[in-house]
Amino acid sequence: MRRMWFGFFRRKKKREKSRETACKRLESILERRRSVAVTEIVSKAEFEENSEKIRQRIVTWVSDAFKVEKERVKVEFEEHNGYIVIITNVLFE
Amino acid sequence: MAKVFVVTSGKGGVGKTTITANLGCTLAKFGEKVCVIDADIGLKNLDVVLGLENRVVYTLLDVVNGKVNAHEALVRHKQLRNLYLLAASQIATKEMISPEDMKAIVKELYPKFDYVLIDSPAGIERGFRNAVASADSVLIVTTPEVPAISDADRVIGLLENFGFAEKSMKVVLNRFKVKMVKAGDMLTREDVQSTLALEIIGVVPDSEDVIIATNKGLPVVLNGSVDVSKVFENIARRLKGEEVSIDEDLFRSSKTGIMALIKKLLGKKRG
């Protein structure tokens, strides 16, 4: 009886409205689809010096975006016509 | 010369055909000469929604095969004498028609009309590419649900790749439920607009009258809710370039109280 009394006055947990859930889901669906904009251009010397750091940043970003372990992300760099092409493989299974 | 719009969505079942039929009827009611083309080959429905299924003699495929010209294949609406339909074939497949065929058909039609509305099939394959090939502008129909908006976003990306400018693409938000939005259980107009980053040209409320009208083979603007008709009139005015606030669509569907109930009853009786 006592438990029922306190239960009656207990503040109910505010449940998330389905609109808020929909907004979050849409954001995550569309975010994954959008391409990453170029934010900075680095020189060849700078790239060679920091290539391992850049590789680790890409691995971290990809593993967060696709929700996979870092070991499942492979990043390789190749040079084509003066541009560095970043080849990223994600092993999902 | 006609303005050519394609009505598309990505996801199926969001109301493309209903929007095409009702917009076509509304523009015709305004005195414009309108041609609606069913590009959903194999799964045609526009003739059924317009109640013209028994009058179709020639289809899009007959025009492509050179059996008749595009004008000979048109079916005139029973009530609106300046509304015409070019029906799709049920036995054909989308692969039997190419984007070039569609361009040639629309090119033949548009000098004689003020508006050409093309009802696109769902999906992003051949049928969709056929439908958008000859259009200048796009109406993207979506409902306020995650799968429909996600597909609409994908379609917008494809349309941008096809060369459509942001200005030539508008969104029609269909089956909007003000009550659910107020309760926080449905995405708002602002949510959809910010997600798709395109102008919303109309908000069509969810209405049982649409189902009743489709059953009767008469679009809802000719036989049903005054409120829904008013929304289509607003959209048609916006298409014509008139400035009509989008809030007017929502205002009509959010009205409650005795007067709204009486109006609704009177509106239903008229149908």
Boltz contact constraints between the chains, C-beta under 6 A:
constraints:
  - contact:
      token1: [A, 17]
      token2: [B, 184]
      max_distance: 6.0
  - contact:
      token1: [A, 18]
      token2: [B, 185]
      max_distance: 6.0
  - contact:
      token1: [A, 19]
      token2: [B, 184]
      max_distance: 6.0
  - contact:
      token1: [A, 19]
      token2: [B, 185]
      max_distance: 6.0
  - contact:
      token1: [A, 19]
      token2: [B, 186]
      max_distance: 6.0
  - contact:
      token1: [A, 19]
      token2: [B, 187]
      max_distance: 6.0
  - contact:
      token1: [A, 22]
      token2: [B, 146]
      max_distance: 6.0
  - contact:
      token1: [A, 22]
      token2: [B, 187]
      max_distance: 6.0
  - contact:
      token1: [A, 23]
      token2: [B, 191]
      max_distance: 6.0
  - contact:
      token1: [A, 25]
      token2: [B, 146]
      max_distance: 6.0
  - contact:
      token1: [A, 26]
      token2: [B, 146]
      max_distance: 6.0
  - contact:
      token1: [A, 26]
      token2: [B, 149]
      max_distance: 6.0
  - contact:
      token1: [A, 26]
      token2: [B, 195]
      max_distance: 6.0
  - contact:
      token1: [A, 29]
      token2: [B, 150]
      max_distance: 6.0
  - contact:
      token1: [A, 30]
      token2: [B, 153]
      max_distance: 6.0
